[in-house]
Amino acid sequence: MGFILQYQARPDGSLEIIISTSSTVSQTIDAAGVMRAIGSLAKGASVTVIGHEVEVADSRLLGWIFAVARECGRRGVGLSLEGMPEQARRRIGLALSVPERKGAKREHRRESILTTIGKATAGIVTDLKGWLTFLGELLVSLWGFVNRSARVPTRDIWNIIDECGPGALPIVTLISTLVGVILAFIGAQQLRQFGAQIFVANLVSVAMLREMGAVMAGVIMAGRTGASFAAQLGTMQVNEEIDALKTFGISPMQYLVVPRVLALVVMMPLLCIYADMLGIVGGAVVSSLTLDISLVQYFNQAKTAVHLSDLWLGVFKSCVFGVLIAISGCLSGIRCGRSASAVGVAVTSAVVSGIVAIVLSDALFAFMTELAGV
């Protein structure tokens, strides 16, 4: 079933549009002619649409009538749909009640560079205040754990140690060994020019003990355990479990955060030492295969290059990194919103903030050790 459209001008200056159905014609709408006729009307004139046989289910025809109504409204011309079925008039009226928009996209007002810098600065200050507040509450809770006045579940500490320690060994093994191999290859390419291949052992052993072992273990734990902490606490926040703890008078800081911080502080030095050993072994494999340096020569040279202070420096860094990773993960989880998407944002924030904190603190350590001559 199609429809036929006719329009004619009245003597009083108005326009009459007549719509009739047809079983042989699919569609005959002179849309451009109708719009030109409406555009030629004087302001205040009227347009009458007559179509008693119009079917409401014909969305094409209703859409065209809607376009006519919009055009009449823009040109200040009245529109009468009294000749249309009641249901069609209601649908057109409902569509006209929605305000017209220029496009489907939202209009974004471009901010000035000063406004952008100001908002970024305010956000950094807010995040720094949140970190300091969280750190203060953590120190108070840790002191309560030391003097046994805080309610810290020790059983959870062992469970978290089991999760973030042995579970991380495969990825730490892979990454640390490859880092040692890469350092050995890079050192070999440069030192071979001077016939000083033996000093590859110095490069790999010192770099792993002082920097790379702790940093790589920290980055791995930030992406693995820090994200896990944020996801766990964020899900508890969504399910209102943290609010339930507060209702029962249990401190979330003592019950949830302190066990995780202590577990990471315990495991990070062990993972750091494990990463150091594997990195040195990876360098030894490369040296023995490509530089004709025996394993005995390699380890004797590494023994003369490193000192106990190098090992303790890396271990101390790993402890600090463990605290930073735990704070980043727990803070992002506790500050999580109440939706599933907020948990994803919290996990991303935990990983990013944890890695940034590791890099910044490592740079600060490098500056301080250079000043101290360590």
C-alpha positions as CSV (number, residue, x, y, z in Angstrom):
1,M,0.0,0.0,0.0
2,G,1.5,3.4,-1.1
3,F,0.2,6.9,-0.8
4,I,-0.4,9.9,-3.1
5,L,0.2,13.5,-2.0
6,Q,-1.4,16.6,-3.4
7,Y,-1.0,20.2,-2.3
8,Q,-2.8,23.4,-3.3
9,A,-2.8,27.0,-2.2
10,R,-6.0,28.5,-0.8
11,P,-7.3,32.0,-1.7
12,D,-6.6,33.1,1.9
13,G,-2.8,32.4,1.4
14,S,-2.8,29.1,3.3
15,L,-1.6,25.7,2.1
16,E,-3.6,22.5,2.0
17,I,-1.9,19.1,1.8
18,I,-4.0,16.1,1.0
19,I,-2.7,12.5,1.5
20,S,-4.6,9.5,0.0
21,T,-3.7,5.9,-0.1
22,S,-3.3,3.8,-3.2
23,S,-2.8,0.1,-3.8
24,T,-1.0,0.5,-7.1
25,V,1.4,3.4,-6.4
26,S,4.3,2.7,-4.0
27,Q,5.1,6.3,-3.1
28,T,4.6,9.7,-4.8
29,I,5.8,12.5,-2.6
30,D,7.0,15.8,-4.1
31,A,8.9,16.7,-0.9
32,A,10.9,19.4,-2.5
33,G,7.8,21.0,-4.0
34,V,6.0,21.0,-0.7
35,M,8.9,22.6,1.1
36,R,9.2,25.3,-1.5
37,A,5.4,26.0,-1.2
38,I,5.8,26.3,2.6
39,G,8.8,28.6,2.2
40,S,6.7,30.9,0.0
41,L,4.0,31.3,2.6
42,A,3.9,34.6,4.6
43,K,4.6,34.5,8.3
44,G,1.4,33.8,10.2
45,A,-0.1,31.7,7.4
46,S,-1.3,28.2,8.1
47,V,-0.7,24.7,6.6
48,T,-3.5,22.1,6.9
49,V,-2.7,18.3,6.5
50,I,-5.6,16.1,5.6
51,G,-5.3,12.3,5.5
52,H,-8.0,10.3,7.1
53,E,-6.8,7.1,5.6
54,V,-3.2,7.4,6.8
55,E,-1.8,4.3,8.5
56,V,0.0,5.0,11.7
57,A,2.4,2.1,11.0
58,D,3.8,3.9,7.9
59,S,6.9,5.4,9.5
60,R,8.1,7.0,6.3
61,L,4.9,9.1,6.0
62,L,4.9,10.0,9.6
63,G,8.6,11.0,9.4
64,W,7.8,13.2,6.4
65,I,4.9,14.9,8.2
66,F,7.2,15.5,11.1
67,A,9.7,17.2,8.8
68,V,6.9,19.4,7.5
69,A,6.0,20.3,11.1
70,R,9.6,21.3,11.8
71,E,9.8,23.5,8.7
72,C,6.5,25.2,9.6
73,G,7.8,25.9,13.1
74,R,11.1,27.4,11.8
75,R,9.2,29.7,9.4
76,G,6.5,30.8,11.8
77,V,3.7,29.1,9.9
78,G,0.9,27.4,11.7
79,L,0.1,23.7,11.2
80,S,-3.2,21.9,11.5
81,L,-3.4,18.1,11.7
82,E,-7.1,18.0,12.3
83,G,-7.5,15.9,9.2
84,M,-5.2,13.2,10.5
85,P,-6.2,10.1,12.6
86,E,-6.0,10.7,16.4
87,Q,-3.2,8.2,16.9
88,A,-1.1,9.9,14.2
89,R,-1.6,13.3,15.7
90,R,-0.5,12.0,19.1
91,R,2.7,10.6,17.7
92,I,3.6,13.7,15.8
93,G,2.9,15.8,18.9
94,L,5.1,13.6,21.0
95,A,7.9,13.9,18.5
96,L,7.5,17.7,18.4
97,S,7.7,17.9,22.2
98,V,11.4,16.9,22.1
99,P,13.6,20.0,21.5
100,E,15.5,20.0,18.2
101,R,19.3,19.5,18.4
102,K,21.9,20.4,15.8
103,G,23.6,17.0,16.0
104,A,23.9,13.8,17.9
105,K,27.3,14.7,19.3
106,R,27.6,16.5,22.6
107,E,28.9,20.0,22.5
108,H,32.2,20.3,24.4
109,R,33.4,23.8,25.2
110,R,37.1,24.0,24.7
111,E,38.8,25.2,27.9
112,S,41.7,27.6,27.9
113,I,45.2,26.4,28.7
114,L,45.2,28.2,32.0
115,T,42.0,26.4,33.1
116,T,43.5,23.1,32.0
117,I,46.7,23.7,34.0
118,G,44.7,24.8,37.0
119,K,42.5,21.8,37.0
120,A,45.5,19.5,36.6
121,T,47.3,21.2,39.5
122,A,44.3,21.0,41.7
123,G,44.0,17.3,40.9
124,I,47.6,16.6,41.7
125,V,47.2,18.5,45.0
126,T,44.1,16.5,45.8
127,D,45.8,13.2,45.1
128,L,48.8,14.2,47.2
129,K,46.6,15.1,50.1
130,G,44.8,11.8,49.8
131,W,48.2,9.9,49.7
132,L,49.4,11.8,52.8
133,T,46.1,11.2,54.7
134,F,46.1,7.6,53.9
135,L,49.8,7.2,54.8
136,G,49.1,8.9,58.2
137,E,46.3,6.5,59.0
138,L,48.5,3.6,57.9
139,L,51.3,4.6,60.2
140,V,48.9,4.9,63.1
141,S,47.5,1.5,62.4
142,L,51.0,0.0,62.0
143,W,52.0,1.4,65.4
144,G,48.8,-0.1,66.8
145,F,49.9,-3.4,65.4
146,V,53.3,-3.1,66.9
147,N,52.0,-2.4,70.4
148,R,49.1,-4.9,70.0
149,S,46.4,-2.3,70.3
150,A,45.1,-2.7,66.7
151,R,42.8,-5.5,65.6
152,V,44.9,-6.9,62.7
153,P,44.0,-10.4,61.5
154,T,47.4,-12.2,61.4
155,R,45.9,-15.2,59.6
156,D,45.2,-12.9,56.6
157,I,48.8,-11.8,56.5
158,W,50.0,-15.4,55.9
159,N,47.3,-15.9,53.2
160,I,48.3,-12.7,51.4
161,I,52.0,-13.7,51.6
162,D,51.1,-17.0,50.0
163,E,49.2,-15.2,47.2
164,C,51.7,-12.5,46.4
165,G,54.9,-14.5,47.0
166,P,55.1,-18.0,45.5
167,G,52.4,-17.0,42.9
168,A,54.8,-14.3,41.5
169,L,57.8,-16.6,41.1
170,P,57.2,-17.7,37.5
171,I,56.9,-14.2,36.1
172,V,59.7,-12.9,38.2
173,T,61.9,-15.8,37.0
174,L,61.2,-15.0,33.4
175,I,61.6,-11.2,33.5
176,S,64.7,-11.2,35.8
177,T,66.5,-13.8,33.7
178,L,65.8,-11.9,30.5
179,V,66.9,-8.6,32.0
180,G,70.2,-10.2,32.9
181,V,70.5,-11.6,29.4
182,I,69.7,-8.2,27.8
183,L,72.2,-6.3,30.0
184,A,74.9,-8.9,29.1
185,F,74.3,-8.6,25.4
186,I,74.4,-4.8,25.5
187,G,77.5,-4.7,27.6
188,A,79.2,-7.3,25.4
189,Q,78.6,-5.2,22.3
190,Q,80.3,-2.2,23.8
191,L,83.1,-3.8,25.8
192,R,84.2,-6.1,23.0
193,Q,85.5,-3.1,21.2
194,F,88.1,-2.6,24.0
195,G,88.8,-6.2,24.7
196,A,87.2,-5.9,28.1
197,Q,84.5,-8.6,27.9
198,I,85.3,-9.8,31.4
199,F,83.7,-6.6,32.8
200,V,80.3,-7.8,31.6
201,A,80.2,-9.5,34.9
202,N,80.7,-6.2,36.7
203,L,78.0,-4.5,34.7
204,V,75.3,-7.2,35.2
205,S,76.0,-7.9,38.8
206,V,76.2,-4.3,40.0
207,A,73.1,-3.3,37.9
208,M,71.0,-6.1,39.1
209,L,71.9,-5.7,42.8
210,R,71.6,-1.9,43.0
211,E,68.8,-1.2,40.5
212,M,67.3,-3.7,38.1
213,G,66.4,-6.5,40.6
214,A,64.4,-4.2,42.9
215,V,62.9,-2.2,40.1
216,M,61.8,-5.1,38.0
217,A,60.4,-7.0,40.9
218,G,58.5,-3.8,42.0
219,V,57.1,-3.2,38.5
220,I,55.9,-6.9,38.3
221,M,54.3,-6.7,41.7
222,A,52.6,-3.4,40.9
223,G,51.0,-4.9,37.8
224,R,50.2,-8.2,39.5
225,T,49.6,-7.7,43.2
226,G,48.8,-3.9,43.3
227,A,46.1,-4.5,40.7
228,S,44.8,-7.5,42.7
229,F,44.6,-5.4,45.9
230,A,42.7,-2.6,44.1
231,A,40.2,-5.1,42.5
232,Q,39.6,-6.9,45.8
233,L,38.9,-3.7,47.8
234,G,37.1,-2.1,45.0
235,T,34.7,-5.1,44.7
236,M,34.2,-4.9,48.5
237,Q,33.4,-1.2,48.1
238,V,30.8,-1.9,45.4
239,N,29.2,-4.7,47.5
240,E,29.2,-2.3,50.6
241,E,31.3,-4.8,52.6
242,I,33.6,-2.0,53.7
243,D,30.6,0.0,55.0
244,A,29.5,-3.2,56.9
245,L,32.9,-3.3,58.6
246,K,32.6,0.3,59.6
247,T,29.1,-0.4,60.9
248,F,30.4,-3.2,63.1
249,G,33.1,-0.9,64.5
250,I,36.0,-2.6,62.6
251,S,38.6,-0.3,61.0
252,P,39.1,-1.1,57.3
253,M,42.6,0.2,57.6
254,Q,43.5,-2.3,60.3
255,Y,41.5,-5.2,58.9
256,L,42.2,-4.8,55.1
257,V,45.2,-2.5,54.5
258,V,47.7,-3.4,57.2
259,P,47.8,-7.1,56.3
260,R,48.5,-6.3,52.7
261,V,51.2,-3.8,53.5
262,L,53.0,-6.2,55.9
263,A,52.7,-9.0,53.4
264,L,54.4,-7.0,50.6
265,V,57.0,-5.6,52.9
266,V,57.9,-9.2,53.9
267,M,57.9,-10.6,50.3
268,M,59.5,-7.8,48.3
269,P,63.0,-8.3,49.7
270,L,62.9,-12.0,49.1
271,L,61.7,-11.5,45.5
272,C,64.4,-8.8,45.0
273,I,67.2,-11.2,46.1
274,Y,65.6,-13.9,43.9
275,A,65.6,-11.5,40.9
276,D,69.2,-10.5,41.6
277,M,70.4,-14.1,41.5
278,L,68.5,-14.9,38.3
279,G,69.7,-11.8,36.5
280,I,73.3,-12.6,37.4
281,V,72.8,-16.2,36.2
282,G,71.3,-14.9,32.9
283,G,74.4,-12.7,32.4
284,A,76.6,-15.7,33.1
285,V,74.9,-17.8,30.5
286,V,75.4,-15.1,27.8
287,S,79.0,-14.6,28.8
288,S,79.8,-18.3,28.6
289,L,78.1,-18.8,25.2
290,T,79.1,-15.7,23.4
291,L,82.2,-14.2,25.1
292,D,84.2,-17.4,25.8
293,I,84.2,-16.5,29.5
294,S,83.9,-19.5,31.8
295,L,81.4,-19.6,34.6
296,V,84.2,-19.6,37.2
297,Q,85.8,-16.5,35.7
298,Y,82.4,-14.7,35.5
299,F,81.5,-15.4,39.1
300,N,85.0,-14.5,40.4
301,Q,84.8,-11.2,38.5
302,A,81.3,-10.5,39.8
303,K,82.5,-11.3,43.4
304,T,85.2,-8.7,43.2
305,A,82.8,-6.1,41.6
306,V,80.0,-6.1,44.1
307,H,79.9,-5.2,47.8
308,L,77.5,-6.0,50.5
309,S,76.2,-2.4,50.5
310,D,75.0,-3.0,46.9
311,L,72.8,-5.9,48.1
312,W,71.4,-4.0,51.1
313,L,70.7,-1.0,49.0
314,G,68.6,-3.0,46.6
315,V,66.8,-4.8,49.4
316,F,66.0,-1.5,51.2
317,K,64.6,-0.2,47.9
318,S,62.4,-3.2,47.5
319,C,61.0,-2.7,51.0
320,V,60.1,0.9,50.1
321,F,58.6,-0.3,46.8
322,G,56.5,-2.8,48.6
323,V,55.0,-0.1,50.8
324,L,54.3,2.1,47.8
325,I,52.7,-0.7,45.8
326,A,50.5,-1.7,48.7
327,I,49.4,1.9,49.4
328,S,48.6,2.5,45.7
329,G,46.5,-0.6,45.4
330,C,44.7,-0.2,48.7
331,L,44.1,3.5,48.3
332,S,42.6,3.0,44.8
333,G,40.4,0.2,46.0
334,I,39.0,2.0,49.0
335,R,38.4,5.2,47.0
336,C,36.6,3.1,44.3
337,G,33.1,4.1,43.2
338,R,30.0,2.0,43.4
339,S,29.9,0.6,39.9
340,A,31.6,-2.2,37.9
341,S,33.4,0.3,35.6
342,A,34.7,2.1,38.7
343,V,36.5,-1.1,39.7
344,G,38.3,-1.1,36.3
345,V,39.3,2.5,36.8
346,A,40.6,1.7,40.3
347,V,42.7,-1.2,39.0
348,T,44.2,1.0,36.2
349,S,44.9,3.8,38.7
350,A,46.6,1.4,41.1
351,V,48.9,0.1,38.5
352,V,49.8,3.5,37.0
353,S,50.3,5.2,40.4
354,G,52.3,2.2,41.7
355,I,54.7,2.3,38.8
356,V,55.1,6.1,38.9
357,A,55.8,5.9,42.6
358,I,58.5,3.3,42.0
359,V,60.2,5.3,39.3
360,L,60.1,8.6,41.3
361,S,61.3,6.9,44.5
362,D,64.1,5.1,42.6
363,A,65.2,8.5,41.1
364,L,65.3,10.0,44.6
365,F,67.3,7.0,45.8
366,A,69.8,7.5,43.0
367,F,70.2,11.2,43.9
368,M,70.6,10.5,47.6
369,T,73.1,7.7,47.1
370,E,75.1,9.9,44.7
371,L,75.3,12.6,47.4
372,A,76.2,10.1,50.1
373,G,78.8,8.4,47.9
374,V,77.4,5.0,48.4
